[in-house]
C-alpha cells in the first residue's frame, strides 16, 4: 500500500521536471501595437451621420471595420429605414445592408450593426 502513496509524488516530479527547461522564445514584435482592452470596448469614434427624421447619430466602430465603411453602412441603413420600421414596437430593424444587419430595440438611442465575421458598428442619437 505504501508504494501507491509514492505514485502521486513521482507523477508530480515528472510533470514539474520540464519547468526548469530553457524559456520559450520571445514573440516577435508586431508592426503595430495591440489596442488596450478599454480602447477595444470603447470603440473608435467616426464622426456623425444623419439618421431617421434628420437626427444626428455619433458613429463608433468596434473590431475590424473602418470609419469609411461604418459611415456608408449607417447612412444606407437610415435611408432604407421606413417609417413603419422606425415605429415598430419591437424597434427598428433588422435591416440588411450588404453583409451587415442593423437594428435597435424599442426607444433605444443606439443602432447596432454587425456582420457574421464579428465586425460591429454603432450609431448613437445625440
C-alpha positions as CSV (number, residue, x, y, z in Angstrom):
1,X,0.0,0.0,0.0
2,X,3.0,2.3,0.7
3,X,4.1,2.1,-3.0
4,X,0.8,3.6,-4.1
5,X,1.3,6.6,-1.9
6,X,4.6,7.4,-3.7
7,X,2.9,7.3,-7.1
8,X,1.3,10.8,-7.0
9,X,4.6,12.3,-5.8
10,X,6.5,10.7,-8.6
11,X,3.9,11.9,-11.1
12,X,4.3,15.5,-9.8
13,X,8.1,15.3,-10.2
14,X,7.8,14.1,-13.8
15,X,5.3,16.9,-14.6
16,X,7.4,19.6,-13.0
17,X,10.7,18.4,-14.4
18,X,10.1,20.4,-17.6
19,X,9.7,23.7,-15.6
20,X,13.5,24.3,-15.5
21,X,14.0,23.9,-19.2
22,X,15.0,26.8,-21.5
23,X,12.4,29.6,-21.6
24,X,10.2,29.8,-24.6
25,X,11.5,32.2,-27.3
26,X,10.0,35.7,-27.0
27,X,7.3,36.5,-29.6
28,X,8.5,38.7,-32.5
29,X,7.4,42.3,-32.1
30,X,4.4,43.2,-34.1
31,X,4.4,46.1,-36.5
32,X,1.5,47.8,-34.7
33,X,0.8,47.7,-31.0
34,X,-2.4,45.9,-30.0
35,X,-5.0,48.3,-28.6
36,X,-5.7,48.2,-24.9
37,X,-8.8,46.3,-23.8
38,X,-10.6,49.5,-22.8
39,X,-9.9,51.0,-26.3
40,X,-11.4,48.0,-28.0
41,X,-14.5,48.1,-25.7
42,X,-14.9,51.8,-26.2
43,X,-14.5,51.6,-30.0
44,X,-13.2,54.2,-32.4
45,X,-15.3,57.4,-32.9
46,X,-16.0,58.1,-36.6
47,X,-18.0,61.3,-36.7
48,X,-21.7,61.7,-37.3
49,X,-24.3,60.6,-39.8
50,X,-27.8,61.9,-40.3
51,X,-30.3,59.3,-39.1
52,X,-34.1,58.9,-39.3
53,X,-36.0,62.2,-39.5
54,X,-32.8,64.2,-39.6
55,X,-31.5,63.1,-36.1
56,X,-27.7,63.3,-35.7
57,X,-26.0,60.0,-34.8
58,X,-22.5,59.5,-33.5
59,X,-20.8,56.6,-35.3
60,X,-18.4,54.2,-33.4
61,X,-16.5,51.2,-34.9
62,X,-15.5,48.1,-32.9
63,X,-13.2,45.5,-34.3
64,X,-12.2,45.1,-38.0
65,X,-14.5,47.6,-39.6
66,X,-13.2,51.1,-40.6
67,X,-14.8,54.5,-40.4
68,X,-15.5,54.9,-44.1
69,X,-17.4,51.6,-44.2
70,X,-19.2,52.3,-40.9
71,X,-20.4,55.7,-42.2
72,X,-21.6,54.3,-45.5
73,X,-23.4,51.4,-43.9
74,X,-25.2,53.6,-41.3
75,X,-26.1,56.2,-43.9
76,X,-27.6,53.4,-46.1
77,X,-29.4,51.9,-43.1
78,X,-31.1,55.2,-42.2
79,X,-32.0,55.8,-45.9
80,X,-33.6,52.3,-46.1
81,X,-35.5,52.5,-42.8
82,X,-39.2,53.0,-43.4
83,X,-41.5,55.0,-41.1
84,X,-43.3,51.7,-40.2
85,X,-40.0,50.0,-39.3
86,X,-38.9,53.1,-37.2
87,X,-42.2,53.0,-35.3
88,X,-42.2,49.2,-34.7
89,X,-43.0,48.3,-31.1
90,X,-40.0,45.8,-31.3
91,X,-37.7,48.6,-32.5
92,X,-36.4,49.4,-36.0
93,X,-34.9,46.6,-38.0
94,X,-33.5,44.3,-38.6
95,X,-32.5,45.9,-41.9
96,X,-29.9,44.2,-44.1
97,X,-27.3,46.5,-45.8
98,X,-24.9,44.3,-47.8
99,X,-23.2,41.9,-45.3
100,X,-24.4,44.0,-42.4
101,X,-27.6,43.6,-40.3
102,X,-28.7,46.7,-38.4
103,X,-31.4,47.5,-35.9
104,X,-32.2,48.6,-32.4
105,X,-34.5,48.0,-29.5
106,X,-37.7,49.9,-28.9
107,X,-36.9,53.5,-27.9
108,X,-33.2,52.7,-27.9
109,X,-31.0,55.6,-28.9
110,X,-28.3,53.1,-30.1
111,X,-28.5,51.5,-33.6
112,X,-26.2,48.4,-33.8
113,X,-24.9,46.8,-37.0
114,X,-22.9,43.6,-37.2
115,X,-21.6,41.0,-39.7
116,X,-21.2,37.3,-39.4
117,X,-17.4,37.8,-39.2
118,X,-17.9,39.8,-36.0
119,X,-17.4,43.3,-37.3
120,X,-19.5,45.8,-35.3
121,X,-20.5,49.4,-35.7
122,X,-23.0,51.6,-33.7
123,X,-24.7,54.9,-34.1
124,X,-26.0,56.8,-31.0
125,X,-28.6,59.5,-31.4
126,X,-27.2,62.7,-29.9
